[in-house]
Amino acid sequence: MTVITIPKKLAQKGDLVLIPRGEYEEFLRLKKQKSFFKLDKDLQESLRQVARGETFGAFSSVKELKKSLEG
């Protein structure tokens, strides 16, 4: 069994995060992609719009959707 010592300084401040290596490598890969951050910004804006009630729908048909988009 491997034993590690975590300094109290890190543990108390909440500066320590443990995740599996595969997930960390996937995060690093996504971090390099600009689209990852753009998606995050777009998602945040969408959530703000929903909170402000700036949404419309749901539609029971494509015809209803088209009518709504036309004004």
C-alpha positions in Angstrom: 0.0 0.0 0.0 1.3 3.4 -0.9 1.2 6.1 1.7 1.3 9.8 1.0 1.5 12.8 3.4 -0.6 15.8 2.5 0.6 19.0 4.2 -2.1 20.5 6.5 -1.6 23.8 4.7 -2.9 22.4 1.5 -5.7 20.4 3.0 -7.1 23.3 5.1 -7.1 25.8 2.3 -8.9 23.5 -0.1 -6.0 23.8 -2.6 -5.7 20.1 -3.1 -7.7 18.2 -5.7 -7.3 14.5 -6.4 -8.6 13.0 -9.6 -7.7 10.0 -11.7 -4.9 10.6 -14.1 -7.0 9.8 -17.1 -9.5 12.5 -16.2 -6.7 15.0 -15.6 -5.2 14.3 -19.0 -8.6 14.6 -20.6 -9.0 18.0 -18.9 -5.6 19.1 -20.2 -6.6 18.1 -23.7 -9.9 20.0 -23.5 -8.2 23.0 -22.0 -6.1 23.4 -25.1 -9.2 23.6 -27.3 -10.6 27.1 -27.6 -14.1 25.7 -28.4 -14.2 24.2 -24.9 -14.2 27.6 -23.4 -16.5 29.2 -26.0 -19.0 26.5 -25.2 -18.7 27.2 -21.6 -19.3 31.0 -22.2 -22.2 30.3 -24.5 -23.7 27.9 -22.0 -23.4 30.5 -19.2 -25.1 33.1 -21.4 -27.9 30.6 -22.2 -28.5 29.9 -18.5 -28.7 33.7 -17.8 -31.3 34.1 -20.6 -33.4 31.3 -19.1 -33.1 32.9 -15.7 -34.4 36.2 -17.2 -37.2 34.4 -18.9 -35.9 35.2 -22.4 -36.9 31.8 -23.9 -39.8 30.6 -26.0 -41.1 27.2 -26.9 -41.8 24.2 -26.6 -43.3 23.5 -29.9 -45.5 20.5 -30.9 -44.6 20.7 -34.6 -42.1 22.2 -37.0 -44.9 24.3 -38.4 -45.4 25.9 -35.0 -41.7 26.6 -34.7 -41.5 28.2 -38.1 -44.5 30.4 -37.3 -42.9 31.6 -34.1 -39.6 32.4 -35.9 -41.4 34.4 -38.5 -42.7 36.8 -36.0 
